[in-house]
Amino acid sequence: MLHRRGETAFKAMAGLWMALALFTFASAASAEPVRIVALGDSLTAGYGVAPAKAFPVQLEAALKAKGLDVVVENAGVSGETAAQGLARLDWSVPEGTEAVIVALGANDMLRGLDPKATRAALAEILARLKARGIPVLLAGMKAAPNLGTEYRARFDAVYPELAGQYGVLLYPFLLDKVAGLRELNQKDGIHPTPEGVAVMVAGILPQAEELVAQAKAAAALRPRR
């Protein structure tokens, strides 16, 4: 009887220590900001706007205003296609990245590239990030009306189909409520003003919050090194 009581007490104590260790680890993990990389083109890089008004900076501020401790790193390169984003994926998304916003494809569309090529490049990006256990938010793009109904149908389908295939978050159109509005775009009619970027951020913010939640959940399950 005494032996059983001692064994029970030992198990209870071991459980207590395990719970304490998990709590300590979770507390330490939550003390670190969630590292997000925004992988994109000029819309991410902040073409034509001050660095402090670029999309990653404004998004980071919006997430912090929601009480979320994050760092959003700018990995946007103006003029890049999805294939070029794929080519630099490994060094643009370094070790320690906890979430990625993929915002590529606008230049593919503007150049009239085959949507099959855009899809293939984006699919490889999503597959490689999934293999690394990194949650992704796919920021979609839509084709301009002057490219014709057939091209628009093929291009616009790329993003929702890939999001479903790879099980990632989707924001269907990064330029929603910005595209085509003169007051929210620079003189070129393509790149948003700082005010336009703010509209972009407001639109994607709910999905970005969910991305942070997914990153925290993934970090909690990741073995400590």
N, C-alpha and C positions, 0 to 999 in steps of 0.2 A: 504494500500500500504506500509506504513512504517513497519507494522507488518510483512509483507511478506519479505521485504528487511532485516529486522532484523533476521528473521528465516533463510533466505538464507545465510547471513553472518555467523550465528552461525554454520550452517551445514558445510560451507567452512572451518571455523576455527577448527571444530571438525575433519574434514577430514585431515587437516594439522597436527594436533596433533597426530592423529592415524598413519599417514605416518611417522612422526618423531619418534614415539615410536617403530614402526616396524623397522625403520632404525637403531635405537639405539640398539635394541635387536639383529638384524642381525649382527651388528658390534661387539657386545660383544661376540656373539656365534662364529664368525669367528676368534676372537682373541684366542680362545682355540684350542689346537691341537686336531685333530681327533684321538680318541683312538681305535686302532685296536688290536684285540687279534688273534695271530696265534696259533690255536688249532691243535696239531699234534703229531707226534711220533719223532723218532730220527732225521729224516730229518729236522724237525723244531727245535728240541732241540739243534742241532749242535754237534752230536756225533763225537768225534775225531778231532774237530777243536776248536781253541781258541774261548771263548765266544764272542769276538769282531768280529768274522768272521762267526757267526751263521746266518742262514737264516733271522730271524726277524731283526737283527741288520743291515745286508746288505740291506734288503728291505727298512727299515726306511731311511737309507742314500740315497738310490736311489730315493725314493719319495721326500725327502727333496731337492735333486738336481734338481727335477722337479718344485721346488717352493711350495711344499705342506707341510703344518705344521702338522706332524703326530707323533704319538708314537705307535710303534709296539711292543706289549708285547709278550714275549716268553712263550707260554703255551704248549710246546712240552715235551713229556715224552717218553724216549727211550723204545722201545719194546712194546708199547701199540697197542692194536687192536682198531677197531672202537667202539666196545662195551665198552671197558675200557674208551675210550674218552667220550662216552655218560655218563658213571657212574659219571664222575667228571665234567660234563658240567657246572652245576650251580655255582660251586666255581671257576672254571677256567675262566668263562666268567662273571665277577662280574657286579654289577649295575654300569652304567656309560659307559659301553662298547658301542661303536658306530658302529663297524663293526667287522666281524669275517672272518678269512681265515680258512676253514676246510680242513686239509690235513691229513686225516686218511685212513687206508686201506692197506697200504703197508705190514704191518705185517700179516694182514689177508691173503694176497696173498702168502707171503713167507711160511706161515704155511699150506697153502692149505685149508683154511676154506671155508665153503660153501658160495658162493657169496650172497645167500639169507640172511644169517645172517649179512653179511657186509652191504648189502642194507638196512635191517631193522634198524640197528643201526644208519647209516648215515641219513636215512629218519627221524628218531625220533629227531636227532640233528637239522636237518634243520627245522622241524616242530616247535620245541620249540624256536628256534631263530626267526623264522618268527612270532610266537605268541608274542614275545617280541619286535617286530618291528626293529630288527637288520639286516641290509643288510649283505649278505654272498657271499663270493667268494669260490667256491668249487674247490679245487686243486685235480685233478684226478690222478689215478695211473693205470698202465697197467700190466697185468700178464706176468711173464717170459715165454719165449718160451717152456721151458722144462715141463711146466704144462699141455701141450696138447691143441689142438685147441678148444675142447668143453669148457674146463674150461676158457680158454682165452676169448672166445666169451661171456660167461656168466659174467665173472668178468669185462671185459672192458666196457660192456654195462651199468653197474651200474651208473657210474658218469654222462654221458650225459642224461640218462633217469631221474635221480633224479633232475638234473639241470632244465630240462624241466618241470618236475612235480611241483617243488616248485618255479620256476621263479627266480633262483639265477644265478649269474655269474659263468662261468665255464672256468677253465684252464685245458684242457684235460689231460695233462701228466706233472706232476711236474718235472720229471727227463728228460724231452725232451732235446735232444742234450747233455745229460750227461750219461745216462744209457749205460753201455757197453764200455765206453771209458776209457781205462786204465789211461790216463794222467789226467783225471778229477775225478778219484775215489781213495779212500784210498786202502790199500793193501787187504782189505776184498772184494773189487770189488762191494760193495753195497753202501757204504756211500761216498758222494762227498767230495773232498778236498775243501779248501777255494775258489780255482779257479772254481771248479765245482758248488759251491753254487752261485758264481757270475753269472754263466751261467743260473742257475735256476731263479735267480732274474731278469735278463735281459729278460727272456722269459715271466715271469708272470707279469712284470711291467705294460704293458698296461691295463690288467684286474684289477690290483691293483689300478691304477689311476681311473678307472671307479668306483671301490668300494668306494674310497674316495669321489667321486662326489655323489654317492648314499647316503653315510652317511651324507654329508652336506645337501642334499635335505631333508632327513628324519629329521635331527635336526631342520631345518627351520620350519617344520610342527608340531614339537612336542610342546605341550603347556608348557609354562614357569612355573616353580614351585616357 
